[in-house]
Amino acid sequence: MRPATYEQVLKAVARNVRSARARLAISQEEAAYRAGIASRQWQRVEAGLGVTLKTLTAVAAALRAELSELVRR
């Protein structure tokens, strides 16, 4: 398998974050609150528009997920 491109990783993160949030049955606003980030920032993560490692770590904690789960393709 070829190494993932940056865009492919962002798409996978977006998909995995949406899926993990749906399993918890919480809104984007609630998830952002739990992560300690702005809801607009959460929306950007779920849209695949970029995320820092710091933000992704907060997102994983809010979703009670491992970081590796969120970046899995």
C-alpha positions as CSV (number, residue, x, y, z in Angstrom):
1,M,0.0,0.0,0.0
2,R,1.2,3.5,-0.8
3,P,1.9,6.1,1.9
4,A,-1.1,8.3,2.6
5,T,-1.1,11.8,1.3
6,Y,-1.9,14.7,3.6
7,E,-5.3,15.1,2.1
8,Q,-6.1,11.4,2.5
9,V,-5.2,11.6,6.2
10,L,-7.4,14.7,6.7
11,K,-10.3,12.9,5.0
12,A,-9.8,9.8,7.2
13,V,-9.6,11.9,10.4
14,A,-12.8,13.8,9.4
15,R,-14.6,10.5,8.8
16,N,-13.4,8.9,11.9
17,V,-14.2,11.9,14.1
18,R,-17.7,12.1,12.7
19,S,-18.2,8.3,13.3
20,A,-16.9,8.4,16.9
21,R,-19.0,11.4,17.7
22,A,-22.1,9.7,16.3
23,R,-21.4,6.6,18.5
24,L,-21.6,8.9,21.5
25,A,-24.7,10.6,20.1
26,I,-23.5,14.1,20.9
27,S,-23.7,17.3,18.9
28,Q,-20.7,19.1,17.4
29,E,-21.2,21.8,20.0
30,E,-21.1,19.3,22.9
31,A,-18.1,17.6,21.5
32,A,-16.3,20.9,21.1
33,Y,-17.1,21.9,24.6
34,R,-15.7,18.5,25.9
35,A,-12.6,19.1,23.9
36,G,-12.2,22.7,25.1
37,I,-12.2,24.1,21.5
38,A,-14.5,26.4,19.6
39,S,-17.4,24.7,17.8
40,R,-16.2,26.2,14.5
41,Q,-12.8,24.5,15.0
42,W,-14.6,21.2,15.5
43,Q,-16.5,21.8,12.3
44,R,-13.3,22.3,10.5
45,V,-11.9,19.0,11.8
46,E,-15.0,17.2,10.6
47,A,-14.8,18.9,7.3
48,G,-11.3,17.7,6.8
49,L,-9.9,21.2,6.6
50,G,-6.9,20.7,8.8
51,V,-6.1,20.0,12.4
52,T,-3.1,20.4,14.6
53,L,-1.8,17.5,16.7
54,K,-2.7,19.5,19.9
55,T,-6.3,19.8,18.6
56,L,-6.5,16.2,17.5
57,T,-5.3,15.1,21.0
58,A,-8.1,17.2,22.6
59,V,-10.6,15.8,20.1
60,A,-9.6,12.2,20.9
61,A,-10.0,12.8,24.6
62,A,-13.4,14.3,24.1
63,L,-14.5,11.3,22.1
64,R,-12.9,8.8,24.6
65,A,-10.9,7.5,21.6
66,E,-7.3,6.6,21.0
67,L,-5.4,9.0,18.7
68,S,-4.6,6.1,16.5
69,E,-8.3,5.4,15.9
70,L,-8.8,8.8,14.5
71,V,-6.0,8.7,12.0
72,R,-6.7,5.1,10.8
73,R,-7.5,4.9,7.1
